[in-house]
Amino acid sequence: MTSTFTATPFVGKTFGVTVANLTKKYGHTTVLHDINFEVKPGEIFVIMGPSGSGKSVLLKQIAGLETPTSGEVRIGEYDAADPATRDKVRLALVFQAGALFNSLSVYDNLALYPREHRQCNEAGIRDRVMHALQILSLEKSAYDFPSELSGGMKKRVAIARALVMEPQLLLYDEPTSELDPVMSATLIEIIATLREQTAVTSLVVTHDRDLALNIADRIAIIMDGRIRATGKPADFKQPSDPVIANFFNPVIDLKNPRFKQLENSHE
């Protein structure tokens, strides 16, 4: 079996995402309420919102990890909830915590997917793995174990592992969480550069304002399980909606702090 890996962009092979009338309930609790938006092929689309707003639940529906209560998610013309879609679309999810196997080296973490799916021989797998590591400047860490890596390096390894799959749709769950400002900026640059190099459609769930405003083609704001606004980054630099303005630029008021306001609202 020969390698099927190509380092060229997936011109004409990227997929967009359509979320239509999506509602998700857990028991009697509705977490997502009638969500609608569209991600264009090759776009960097950022979903922002406060903690508990439904961002990660929405990402699970798009990734096909959960089935919507009603409505649908389509990747191109395919139903994201249909297991057969995984044979038609190369989708990769970069988990918030990296989700690396601690017992495997960096190289073997990346090689696991093509080995399990028997996509190519060991020479082909090595080409894939080393190419992905070179893109992320990680080739010197190929035989290190996750316990030997910094938090930022683990994030980069997780992205490299996704690249080995040659994804046509790349999903990121809070890629800059728990990183210092410099490493966050580095990850932001990586996401933008990968889109230019591979033409992959990128959907990023985050609460990182700098990420959204600097690299997104469009941004959707989700609050309380509802899409409150969608637009280009320029639309959110001085938003007219006071709730969104407070989310992007919260004012610190030590004389009337937020936790005191919350206490008073329950009296």
DOKOL-640684 format. One record per residue (C-alpha): y, x, z; residue in three letters; chain. Coordinates in steps of 0.5 Angstrom, whole numbers, plus 500, padded with zeros to 3 digits. Each point is the difference from the previous one (the first is absolute). Layout:
! DOKOL-640684
+-----+-----+-----+------+-----+
!  py !  px !  pz ! type ! mol !
+-----+-----+-----+------+-----+
!   Y !   X !   Z !  ala !   A !
...
+-----+-----+-----+------+-----+
This chain:
! DOKOL-640684
+-----+-----+-----+------+-----+
!  py !  px !  pz ! type ! mol !
+-----+-----+-----+------+-----+
! 500 ! 500 ! 500 !  met !   A !
! 507 ! 503 ! 498 !  thr !   A !
! 507 ! 499 ! 504 !  ser !   A !
! 504 ! 494 ! 498 !  thr !   A !
! 506 ! 503 ! 503 !  phe !   A !
! 506 ! 500 ! 496 !  thr !   A !
! 507 ! 503 ! 503 !  ala !   A !
! 504 ! 496 ! 495 !  thr !   A !
! 504 ! 494 ! 502 !  pro !   A !
! 497 ! 493 ! 500 !  phe !   A !
! 504 ! 498 ! 494 !  val !   A !
! 499 ! 492 ! 498 !  gly !   A !
! 495 ! 500 ! 506 !  lys !   A !
! 504 ! 498 ! 506 !  thr !   A !
! 500 ! 493 ! 503 !  phe !   A !
! 505 ! 496 ! 503 !  gly !   A !
! 499 ! 495 ! 506 !  val !   A !
! 502 ! 493 ! 501 !  thr !   A !
! 500 ! 496 ! 506 !  val !   A !
! 500 ! 493 ! 499 !  ala !   A !
! 501 ! 495 ! 506 !  asn !   A !
! 496 ! 504 ! 505 !  leu !   A !
! 499 ! 497 ! 507 !  thr !   A !
! 495 ! 504 ! 505 !  lys !   A !
! 498 ! 496 ! 506 !  lys !   A !
! 496 ! 503 ! 506 !  tyr !   A !
! 497 ! 494 ! 504 !  gly !   A !
! 506 ! 495 ! 501 !  his !   A !
! 505 ! 506 ! 499 !  thr !   A !
! 504 ! 501 ! 494 !  thr !   A !
! 501 ! 507 ! 498 !  val !   A !
! 503 ! 500 ! 493 !  leu !   A !
! 503 ! 494 ! 498 !  his !   A !
! 501 ! 498 ! 492 !  asp !   A !
! 501 ! 508 ! 498 !  ile !   A !
! 502 ! 501 ! 492 !  asn !   A !
! 502 ! 506 ! 497 !  phe !   A !
! 498 ! 504 ! 494 !  glu !   A !
! 499 ! 508 ! 499 !  val !   A !
! 501 ! 503 ! 493 !  lys !   A !
! 495 ! 505 ! 497 !  pro !   A !
! 503 ! 507 ! 502 !  gly !   A !
! 505 ! 497 ! 505 !  glu !   A !
! 501 ! 503 ! 507 !  ile !   A !
! 500 ! 493 ! 504 !  phe !   A !
! 502 ! 501 ! 508 !  val !   A !
! 498 ! 494 ! 505 !  ile !   A !
! 505 ! 501 ! 506 !  met !   A !
! 500 ! 496 ! 507 !  gly !   A !
! 500 ! 501 ! 507 !  pro !   A !
! 494 ! 501 ! 504 !  ser !   A !
! 495 ! 494 ! 500 !  gly !   A !
! 503 ! 497 ! 494 !  ser !   A !
! 494 ! 499 ! 496 !  gly !   A !
! 501 ! 507 ! 496 !  lys !   A !
! 493 ! 503 ! 501 !  ser !   A !
! 496 ! 493 ! 499 !  val !   A !
! 504 ! 499 ! 494 !  leu !   A !
! 497 ! 507 ! 498 !  leu !   A !
! 493 ! 498 ! 501 !  lys !   A !
! 500 ! 494 ! 496 !  gln !   A !
! 503 ! 504 ! 494 !  ile !   A !
! 495 ! 505 ! 501 !  ala !   A !
! 494 ! 495 ! 500 !  gly !   A !
! 498 ! 502 ! 507 !  leu !   A !
! 501 ! 492 ! 503 !  glu !   A !
! 500 ! 494 ! 496 !  thr !   A !
! 507 ! 496 ! 500 !  pro !   A !
! 499 ! 493 ! 503 !  thr !   A !
! 504 ! 497 ! 494 !  ser !   A !
! 503 ! 503 ! 494 !  gly !   A !
! 498 ! 506 ! 497 !  glu !   A !
! 502 ! 507 ! 498 !  val !   A !
! 498 ! 503 ! 493 !  arg !   A !
! 500 ! 507 ! 498 !  ile !   A !
! 502 ! 500 ! 493 !  gly !   A !
! 495 ! 494 ! 498 !  glu !   A !
! 495 ! 501 ! 505 !  tyr !   A !
! 499 ! 496 ! 507 !  asp !   A !
! 501 ! 505 ! 505 !  ala !   A !
! 495 ! 496 ! 505 !  ala !   A !
! 495 ! 501 ! 494 !  asp !   A !
! 495 ! 506 ! 502 !  pro !   A !
! 499 ! 501 ! 492 !  ala !   A !
! 507 ! 502 ! 500 !  thr !   A !
! 499 ! 507 ! 503 !  arg !   A !
! 496 ! 501 ! 494 !  asp !   A !
! 506 ! 499 ! 495 !  lys !   A !
! 506 ! 503 ! 504 !  val !   A !
! 500 ! 506 ! 503 !  arg !   A !
! 503 ! 499 ! 507 !  leu !   A !
! 502 ! 504 ! 506 !  ala !   A !
! 502 ! 499 ! 507 !  leu !   A !
! 504 ! 505 ! 504 !  val !   A !
! 498 ! 498 ! 507 !  phe !   A !
! 506 ! 501 ! 505 !  gln !   A !
! 496 ! 505 ! 505 !  ala !   A !
! 497 ! 503 ! 494 !  gly !   A !
! 492 ! 498 ! 501 !  ala !   A !
! 497 ! 507 ! 499 !  leu !   A !
! 493 ! 502 ! 502 !  phe !   A !
! 501 ! 505 ! 505 !  asn !   A !
! 493 ! 503 ! 499 !  ser !   A !
! 502 ! 501 ! 493 !  leu !   A !
! 504 ! 506 ! 497 !  ser !   A !
! 506 ! 498 ! 496 !  val !   A !
! 496 ! 501 ! 494 !  tyr !   A !
! 495 ! 496 ! 502 !  asp !   A !
! 504 ! 494 ! 502 !  asn !   A !
! 503 ! 500 ! 493 !  leu !   A !
! 493 ! 501 ! 496 !  ala !   A !
! 497 ! 495 ! 504 !  leu !   A !
! 502 ! 494 ! 495 !  tyr !   A !
! 498 ! 503 ! 494 !  pro !   A !
! 494 ! 503 ! 503 !  arg !   A !
! 498 ! 493 ! 502 !  glu !   A !
! 501 ! 496 ! 494 !  his !   A !
! 497 ! 506 ! 496 !  arg !   A !
! 506 ! 500 ! 495 !  gln !   A !
! 499 ! 508 ! 498 !  cys !   A !
! 496 ! 506 ! 502 !  asn !   A !
! 502 ! 505 ! 505 !  glu !   A !
! 504 ! 504 ! 495 !  ala !   A !
! 504 ! 494 ! 498 !  gly !   A !
! 501 ! 498 ! 508 !  ile !   A !
! 503 ! 507 ! 501 !  arg !   A !
! 505 ! 499 ! 494 !  asp !   A !
! 502 ! 493 ! 503 !  arg !   A !
! 501 ! 502 ! 507 !  val !   A !
! 503 ! 507 ! 499 !  met !   A !
! 505 ! 497 ! 495 !  his !   A !
! 502 ! 494 ! 505 !  ala !   A !
! 501 ! 506 ! 506 !  leu !   A !
! 504 ! 504 ! 495 !  gln !   A !
! 505 ! 494 ! 499 !  ile !   A !
! 501 ! 499 ! 508 !  leu !   A !
! 500 ! 508 ! 501 !  ser !   A !
! 494 ! 499 ! 504 !  leu !   A !
! 495 ! 505 ! 496 !  glu !   A !
! 500 ! 505 ! 506 !  lys !   A !
! 498 ! 495 ! 505 !  ser !   A !
! 494 ! 498 ! 496 !  ala !   A !
! 495 ! 502 ! 505 !  tyr !   A !
! 503 ! 498 ! 506 !  asp !   A !
! 498 ! 494 ! 504 !  phe !   A !
! 505 ! 495 ! 502 !  pro !   A !
! 500 ! 502 ! 507 !  ser !   A !
! 504 ! 506 ! 498 !  glu !   A !
! 505 ! 497 ! 496 !  leu !   A !
! 507 ! 497 ! 502 !  ser !   A !
! 502 ! 493 ! 500 !  gly !   A !
! 504 ! 501 ! 493 !  gly !   A !
! 494 ! 504 ! 497 !  met !   A !
! 495 ! 494 ! 502 !  lys !   A !
! 505 ! 495 ! 496 !  lys !   A !
! 500 ! 505 ! 494 !  arg !   A !
! 492 ! 501 ! 500 !  val !   A !
! 500 ! 492 ! 500 !  ala !   A !
! 504 ! 500 ! 494 !  ile !   A !
! 496 ! 505 ! 497 !  ala !   A !
! 494 ! 496 ! 501 !  arg !   A !
! 503 ! 494 ! 497 !  ala !   A !
! 502 ! 504 ! 494 !  leu !   A !
! 493 ! 503 ! 499 !  val !   A !
! 498 ! 492 ! 498 !  met !   A !
! 505 ! 501 ! 494 !  glu !   A !
! 503 ! 493 ! 503 !  pro !   A !
! 504 ! 495 ! 495 !  gln !   A !
! 503 ! 497 ! 507 !  leu !   A !
! 501 ! 504 ! 506 !  leu !   A !
! 502 ! 496 ! 506 !  leu !   A !
! 503 ! 504 ! 506 !  tyr !   A !
! 500 ! 497 ! 507 !  asp !   A !
! 506 ! 503 ! 504 !  glu !   A !
! 499 ! 507 ! 497 !  pro !   A !
! 506 ! 503 ! 504 !  thr !   A !
! 498 ! 497 ! 507 !  ser !   A !
! 499 ! 505 ! 506 !  glu !   A !
! 503 ! 506 ! 496 !  leu !   A !
! 507 ! 504 ! 501 !  asp !   A !
! 506 ! 499 ! 495 !  pro !   A !
! 498 ! 506 ! 496 !  val !   A !
! 493 ! 498 ! 499 !  met !   A !
! 502 ! 493 ! 499 !  ser !   A !
! 505 ! 502 ! 494 !  ala !   A !
! 494 ! 504 ! 497 !  thr !   A !
! 495 ! 494 ! 500 !  leu !   A !
! 506 ! 496 ! 497 !  ile !   A !
! 501 ! 506 ! 494 !  glu !   A !
! 492 ! 500 ! 499 !  ile !   A !
! 500 ! 492 ! 499 !  ile !   A !
! 505 ! 501 ! 495 !  ala !   A !
! 498 ! 506 ! 497 !  thr !   A !
! 493 ! 497 ! 499 !  leu !   A !
! 502 ! 494 ! 496 !  arg !   A !
! 504 ! 504 ! 495 !  glu !   A !
! 494 ! 505 ! 499 !  gln !   A !
! 494 ! 494 ! 500 !  thr !   A !
! 504 ! 494 ! 498 !  ala !   A !
! 496 ! 496 ! 506 !  val !   A !
! 503 ! 494 ! 503 !  thr !   A !
! 502 ! 501 ! 507 !  ser !   A !
! 500 ! 495 ! 505 !  leu !   A !
! 503 ! 502 ! 507 !  val !   A !
! 500 ! 497 ! 506 !  val !   A !
! 505 ! 503 ! 505 !  thr !   A !
! 506 ! 499 ! 505 !  his !   A !
! 503 ! 506 ! 498 !  asp !   A !
! 507 ! 499 ! 497 !  arg !   A !
! 501 ! 507 ! 497 !  asp !   A !
! 493 ! 499 ! 496 !  leu !   A !
! 502 ! 493 ! 497 !  ala !   A !
! 507 ! 502 ! 499 !  leu !   A !
! 499 ! 506 ! 496 !  asn !   A !
! 493 ! 499 ! 496 !  ile !   A !
! 499 ! 493 ! 499 !  ala !   A !
! 501 ! 496 ! 494 !  asp !   A !
! 500 ! 494 ! 504 !  arg !   A !
! 500 ! 498 ! 507 !  ile !   A !
! 497 ! 493 ! 503 !  ala !   A !
! 502 ! 499 ! 507 !  ile !   A !
! 495 ! 496 ! 504 !  ile !   A !
! 501 ! 497 ! 507 !  met !   A !
! 496 ! 495 ! 504 !  asp !   A !
! 495 ! 500 ! 494 !  gly !   A !
! 505 ! 498 ! 495 !  arg !   A !
! 504 ! 503 ! 494 !  ile !   A !
! 507 ! 500 ! 502 !  arg !   A !
! 503 ! 504 ! 495 !  ala !   A !
! 498 ! 504 ! 493 !  thr !   A !
! 504 ! 505 ! 497 !  gly !   A !
! 502 ! 507 ! 498 !  lys !   A !
! 502 ! 505 ! 505 !  pro !   A !
! 507 ! 499 ! 498 !  ala !   A !
! 500 ! 493 ! 502 !  asp !   A !
! 498 ! 502 ! 507 !  phe !   A !
! 505 ! 506 ! 502 !  lys !   A !
! 505 ! 494 ! 502 !  gln !   A !
! 496 ! 494 ! 501 !  pro !   A !
! 504 ! 493 ! 500 !  ser !   A !
! 494 ! 497 ! 505 !  asp !   A !
! 502 ! 502 ! 507 !  pro !   A !
! 492 ! 500 ! 502 !  val !   A !
! 499 ! 505 ! 494 !  ile !   A !
! 506 ! 504 ! 502 !  ala !   A !
! 498 ! 501 ! 507 !  asn !   A !
! 493 ! 502 ! 498 !  phe !   A !
! 503 ! 506 ! 495 !  phe !   A !
! 505 ! 502 ! 505 !  asn !   A !
! 499 ! 497 ! 507 !  pro !   A !
! 506 ! 501 ! 505 !  val !   A !
! 499 ! 504 ! 506 !  ile !   A !
! 504 ! 496 ! 506 !  asp !   A !
! 498 ! 503 ! 507 !  leu !   A !
! 505 ! 495 ! 503 !  lys !   A !
! 496 ! 494 ! 497 !  asn !   A !
! 493 ! 503 ! 498 !  pro !   A !
! 495 ! 496 ! 496 !  arg !   A !
! 495 ! 499 ! 506 !  phe !   A !
! 505 ! 497 ! 504 !  lys !   A !
! 501 ! 495 ! 495 !  gln !   A !
! 493 ! 498 ! 499 !  leu !   A !
! 499 ! 499 ! 508 !  glu !   A !
! 506 ! 496 ! 500 !  asn !   A !
! 498 ! 496 ! 494 !  ser !   A !
! 493 ! 498 ! 504 !  his !   A !
! 504 ! 498 ! 506 !  glu !   A !
+-----+-----+-----+------+-----+
